[in-house]
Amino acid sequence: MRKPIGLVLVIMMAVVLGCEMPFEIRQKESATPASAPSEPADPSKDDSATVEDDSDAEKKELEERIAELEKKIEQKPAPPPPPKPKVKKKSLPSGYRTVHSPGDGWLALRSNPNSGSRLIVKIPHGSEVYVSRCGPRVVSGRLKGRWCKVEYGNLSGWSFDYYLRR
């Protein structure tokens, strides 16, 4: 069944015209409550003058609001500076420690604070040593720790503190 082309065009025009209302008219219509009685059209009033008055009033209202917000921003005190990071105080490294090296079963006592220096003795797991001082934290292979001056019996040298426990 063929529909008349005229009817289709009329429907399309109604849809297009209904959706394409100017912004000011849509805004004015949405501001009017649905339950409010509509006033009779007054031919002496000019609609374009009303739209201009409304947009001038809106513009003035927005400018006042912006001025208010700018004053609030100026009056707001600056945020306090961020707190200083807490520095963890290092405990004195000196004192007795226990060798904890269950994998190898021993800890190397070396002539200098590096893994390539001469091995003085292998200190057995569970032995007590005296730590007199430690250097800065370093990464040795996959481990993080410090090289510490250690006394074991009558021997003195350097050991890595990763393997020492209190």
C-alpha positions as CSV (number, residue, x, y, z in Angstrom):
1,M,0.0,0.0,0.0
2,R,1.4,3.4,-1.0
3,K,1.3,6.3,1.4
4,P,0.7,9.7,0.0
5,I,3.9,11.6,-0.2
6,G,2.3,14.8,1.0
7,L,1.4,13.3,4.3
8,V,4.9,12.0,4.9
9,L,6.3,15.5,4.1
10,V,3.9,17.2,6.5
11,I,4.9,14.7,9.3
12,M,8.6,15.2,8.6
13,M,8.2,19.0,8.6
14,A,6.3,18.9,11.9
15,V,9.0,16.8,13.5
16,V,11.8,19.1,12.2
17,L,10.1,22.3,13.2
18,G,9.1,20.9,16.7
19,C,12.7,19.9,17.4
20,E,14.4,23.0,16.0
21,M,13.0,25.8,18.2
22,P,15.3,28.7,18.9
23,F,17.2,28.4,22.2
24,E,15.6,31.6,23.8
25,I,12.1,30.3,23.1
26,R,12.8,26.9,24.6
27,Q,14.4,28.4,27.6
28,K,11.5,30.8,28.2
29,E,9.0,28.0,27.8
30,S,10.8,25.8,30.3
31,A,11.0,28.6,32.9
32,T,7.2,29.0,32.8
33,P,5.5,26.5,35.2
34,A,3.1,24.2,33.5
35,S,0.3,25.0,36.0
36,A,0.6,28.8,35.6
37,P,-2.1,30.4,33.5
38,S,-0.9,31.7,30.3
39,E,-1.3,35.5,29.8
40,P,-3.2,36.7,26.8
41,A,-0.9,38.0,24.1
42,D,-0.5,41.7,24.2
43,P,0.0,43.1,20.8
44,S,1.7,46.3,22.2
45,K,4.6,44.2,23.7
46,D,7.5,43.4,21.5
47,D,8.7,39.8,22.0
48,S,12.3,40.6,20.8
49,A,12.6,43.3,23.5
50,T,11.5,40.9,26.2
51,V,14.1,38.3,25.0
52,E,16.8,41.0,25.1
53,D,15.7,42.2,28.5
54,D,15.8,38.6,29.8
55,S,19.3,38.0,28.4
56,D,20.6,41.3,29.8
57,A,19.2,40.4,33.2
58,E,20.8,36.9,33.0
59,K,24.1,38.4,31.9
60,K,24.1,40.8,34.8
61,E,23.2,38.1,37.3
62,L,26.0,35.9,36.0
63,E,28.5,38.8,36.2
64,E,27.5,39.4,39.8
65,R,27.9,35.7,40.7
66,I,31.3,35.7,39.1
67,A,32.3,38.7,41.1
68,E,31.1,37.0,44.3
69,L,33.2,33.9,43.5
70,E,36.3,35.9,42.7
71,K,36.0,37.7,46.1
72,K,35.7,34.3,47.9
73,I,38.8,33.1,46.1
74,E,40.8,36.2,47.1
75,Q,39.6,36.0,50.7
76,K,40.4,32.3,51.0
77,P,43.8,31.8,52.9
78,A,46.6,30.0,51.2
79,P,46.7,26.3,52.1
80,P,49.4,25.5,54.7
81,P,52.6,24.0,53.3
82,P,52.8,20.3,53.2
83,P,54.3,18.7,56.3
84,K,58.0,17.9,56.2
85,P,58.7,14.2,55.6
86,K,59.5,12.4,58.8
87,V,63.1,11.2,58.8
88,K,63.5,7.8,60.4
89,K,66.2,8.0,63.0
90,K,68.7,5.3,62.6
91,S,69.5,3.3,65.6
92,L,73.1,2.9,66.5
93,P,74.5,0.0,64.6
94,S,76.9,-1.1,67.3
95,G,76.1,-4.1,69.4
96,Y,75.9,-7.8,69.3
97,R,74.1,-9.5,66.5
98,T,73.3,-13.0,65.5
99,V,74.4,-14.4,62.1
100,H,71.3,-15.4,60.1
101,S,72.3,-17.2,57.0
102,P,70.3,-20.4,56.8
103,G,70.8,-20.9,53.1
104,D,74.6,-21.1,53.0
105,G,75.0,-21.8,56.7
106,W,77.7,-19.2,57.0
107,L,78.4,-15.4,56.7
108,A,81.6,-14.1,55.1
109,L,83.9,-11.9,57.1
110,R,85.8,-9.9,54.5
111,S,88.9,-7.7,54.5
112,N,87.1,-4.7,52.9
113,P,83.4,-3.6,52.6
114,N,82.7,-5.3,49.2
115,S,81.9,-8.8,48.0
116,G,85.0,-9.0,45.9
117,S,87.5,-8.5,48.8
118,R,89.5,-11.3,50.5
119,L,87.5,-13.8,52.6
120,I,88.9,-13.9,56.2
121,V,86.6,-16.5,57.6
122,K,83.2,-18.1,57.2
123,I,81.1,-17.3,60.3
124,P,78.7,-20.1,61.1
125,H,74.9,-19.6,61.1
126,G,73.6,-18.7,64.6
127,S,77.0,-17.3,65.8
128,E,77.2,-14.0,67.7
129,V,79.3,-11.1,66.3
130,Y,79.9,-7.6,67.5
131,V,79.1,-4.8,65.1
132,S,81.0,-1.6,65.8
133,R,79.9,0.6,62.8
134,C,78.1,0.4,59.5
135,G,78.4,2.2,56.2
136,P,75.6,3.6,54.0
137,R,72.9,1.4,52.6
138,V,73.8,-0.2,49.3
139,V,72.5,-2.8,46.9
140,S,74.6,-5.9,46.5
141,G,73.3,-8.1,43.8
142,R,69.6,-8.5,44.7
143,L,70.0,-7.6,48.4
144,K,69.8,-4.2,50.2
145,G,71.9,-3.6,53.2
146,R,75.0,-2.1,54.7
147,W,78.6,-3.2,55.1
148,C,79.4,-3.3,58.8
149,K,82.7,-3.5,60.7
150,V,82.4,-6.8,62.6
151,E,84.4,-8.6,65.3
152,Y,84.2,-12.3,65.5
153,G,86.3,-13.9,68.2
154,N,89.8,-12.3,67.8
155,L,89.1,-11.6,64.1
156,S,87.9,-8.3,62.6
157,G,86.5,-7.5,59.2
158,W,83.4,-6.5,57.2
159,S,80.1,-8.3,56.8
160,F,76.9,-7.5,55.0
161,D,74.2,-6.7,57.6
162,Y,71.3,-8.2,55.6
163,Y,72.4,-11.5,57.3
164,L,72.6,-10.1,60.8
165,R,69.7,-10.1,63.3
166,R,69.3,-8.4,66.7
